[in-house]
Amino acid sequence: MFTGLITGVGTVKSVTALGQGRDARFTIEAPAHAPWAGHVAEIGASIAHSGVCLTVVESGPGWWAVEVSAETISKTSLGAWAPGTRVNLEASLRLGAEIGGHLVSGHVDGLARLLSVTPEHGSTRFLFELPAALAPYVAAKGSVALNGVSLTVNEVEGQRFGVNIIPHTLAHTNFHTLKPGDEVNVEIDMLARYVARQLAFSKA
């Protein structure tokens, strides 16, 4: 489990195809600043990479490797990752730790496309478009995780929704690298997912 509060932005060092399929191995370089400085990730540790929970399979000082299935690559932004790609990082939540964002599982539901980026007073408004299947799960003033970042939805219109990114978040995540047309990983709020499931059964 995670909270959607990013603690650093790493960089993809290398991408290697595995076997004859579409699985891949990514090597990630950790940020130089604390709490990742000199960090050696434990083998088997879960780390959210732009919202995708991945398991560390090899590591060394300041870097680690993860292996990703073709299924995960097809459902997330990982298929577009290349050396130099900036990746939001969050270590898994420890029991008893403060939850400053909202509960995030690291299981991505799909991709949203960035439509526009607009300065708005002291923050920046990002407008996204969701796939039709995910649109019912996003509500104004509800929570959503985009590239692993816990955010509050400002407004919703059909399949489109907007969020405001404050300067600190913009500077300390990979949001400052995004441009219209880019896709981001979306995890809908866990509560919305289970409420929808219950409603589906009650109507059956």
ABEGO torsion letter per residue (X at the ends): XBAGBBAEBBBBABBBBBEABABBBBBBBBBABOAABGBBBBBGBBBBBGGBBBBBABBBBGBBBBBBBAAAAAABAAAABBBGBBBBBBBBBBBGBBBABBBBAGBBAEBBBBABBBBBEABBBBBBBBBAAAAAABBBGBBBBBGGBBBBBABBBEABBBBBBBAAAAAABAAAABBBGBBBBBBBBAAAAAAAAAAAAAAX
